[in-house]
């Protein structure tokens, strides 16, 4: 499987390549054999327009973070990652490997999920649901193994911080709606 990079307007975080390699190394190589490549690019490379319907809704392709391109008779399947959409703007300032991997895994493992749902087997209800189930499975397999201590610490932090964040967000959106 190859990794191709071509950006026209954004410069990706310096850690992107190494994080991608760490995440891919956690996946059994046999599962990746039928994937042709991962293309790292940015949203300006995309033609304007709507994507295919996903979960009953069409998305503006320039807003999507990543695409899974199913295999055709002429080529194997590949994943396209639009780095500027897939990662937050402050991604290049994220310091820890654990957090860098968490940002990238969120997108990458979902797209790999589409691939594994097709090649290894479906979990969940197929389509987006299957990709999400695979994402969760790959995430659970990766982080506690790769970062046993950091994972435990961040889980505790998340358990405390997330309800606070959600409460704050709800207050903000209700104020905006008012
Ligand atoms: Zn998807």
Boltz pocket constraint, residues with backbone or C-beta under 6 A from the ligand:
constraints:
  - pocket:
      binder: B
      contacts: [[A, 110], [A, 114], [A, 127], [A, 128], [A, 131]]
      max_distance: 6.0
